[in-house]
Amino acid sequence: MYYDGAAASREAAFTHAISAAGVVFAVSRSCRDGELSTCGCSRRRRPQRLRRDWVWGGCGDNTDYGYRFAVGFVDAREKEKNYPRHSDQLARMLMNLHNNEAGRRVSFPMLLHCIVLR
């Protein structure tokens, strides 16, 4: 996710958003599965909308950690340079950061929704 001179487009915006959402999902799920030493299961309580016949094991996707990790990881390339005010590069960087955040925000409630419907 960096400014490489390519034209800004809806497709590029979608790519940034879906990539950020993918990082949130992958890290959240890896935490739950015990594949990462820096995090574990979610500390959230049993979802209220969960079907009564579904047994809650108490170990959900750690979406909080996944979201925080994705902010640092996905946005790192965008934030490593200082561009002049009112430059095209600064505008592109801000647009990419916005699209990354959009992806993270979309994935966060979707993960919670998927947990409830499983």
GILIN-V180283 format. One record per pair of residues at least 6 apart in sequence whose C-alpha atoms are under 6 Angstrom apart, sorted by the first residue. I is the first residue (numbers start at 0). J is the second residue. D is the distance in Angstrom with one decimal. If there is no record, write none. Layout:
I&J&D ; I&J&D
This chain:
1&77&5.9 ; 12&98&5.8 ; 15&98&5.8 ; 15&99&5.4 ; 16&98&5.1 ; 16&99&4.8 ; 16&101&5.9 ; 16&102&3.8 ; 17&102&5.7 ; 19&99&5.4 ; 19&102&5.4 ; 19&103&5.6 ; 20&102&4.7 ; 20&103&4.8 ; 20&106&5.1 ; 22&69&5.8 ; 23&65&4.6 ; 23&66&5.3 ; 23&69&5.7 ; 26&65&5.0 ; 27&60&5.1 ; 27&61&4.6 ; 27&62&5.0 ; 27&65&4.5 ; 28&60&5.1 ; 30&38&5.4 ; 30&39&4.8 ; 30&61&6.0 ; 31&39&5.7 ; 31&40&4.6 ; 31&59&6.0 ; 31&60&5.0 ; 40&58&5.0 ; 40&59&5.7 ; 40&61&5.5 ; 41&59&5.1 ; 41&60&5.6 ; 41&61&4.1 ; 49&115&5.1 ; 77&92&5.8 ; 82&89&5.3
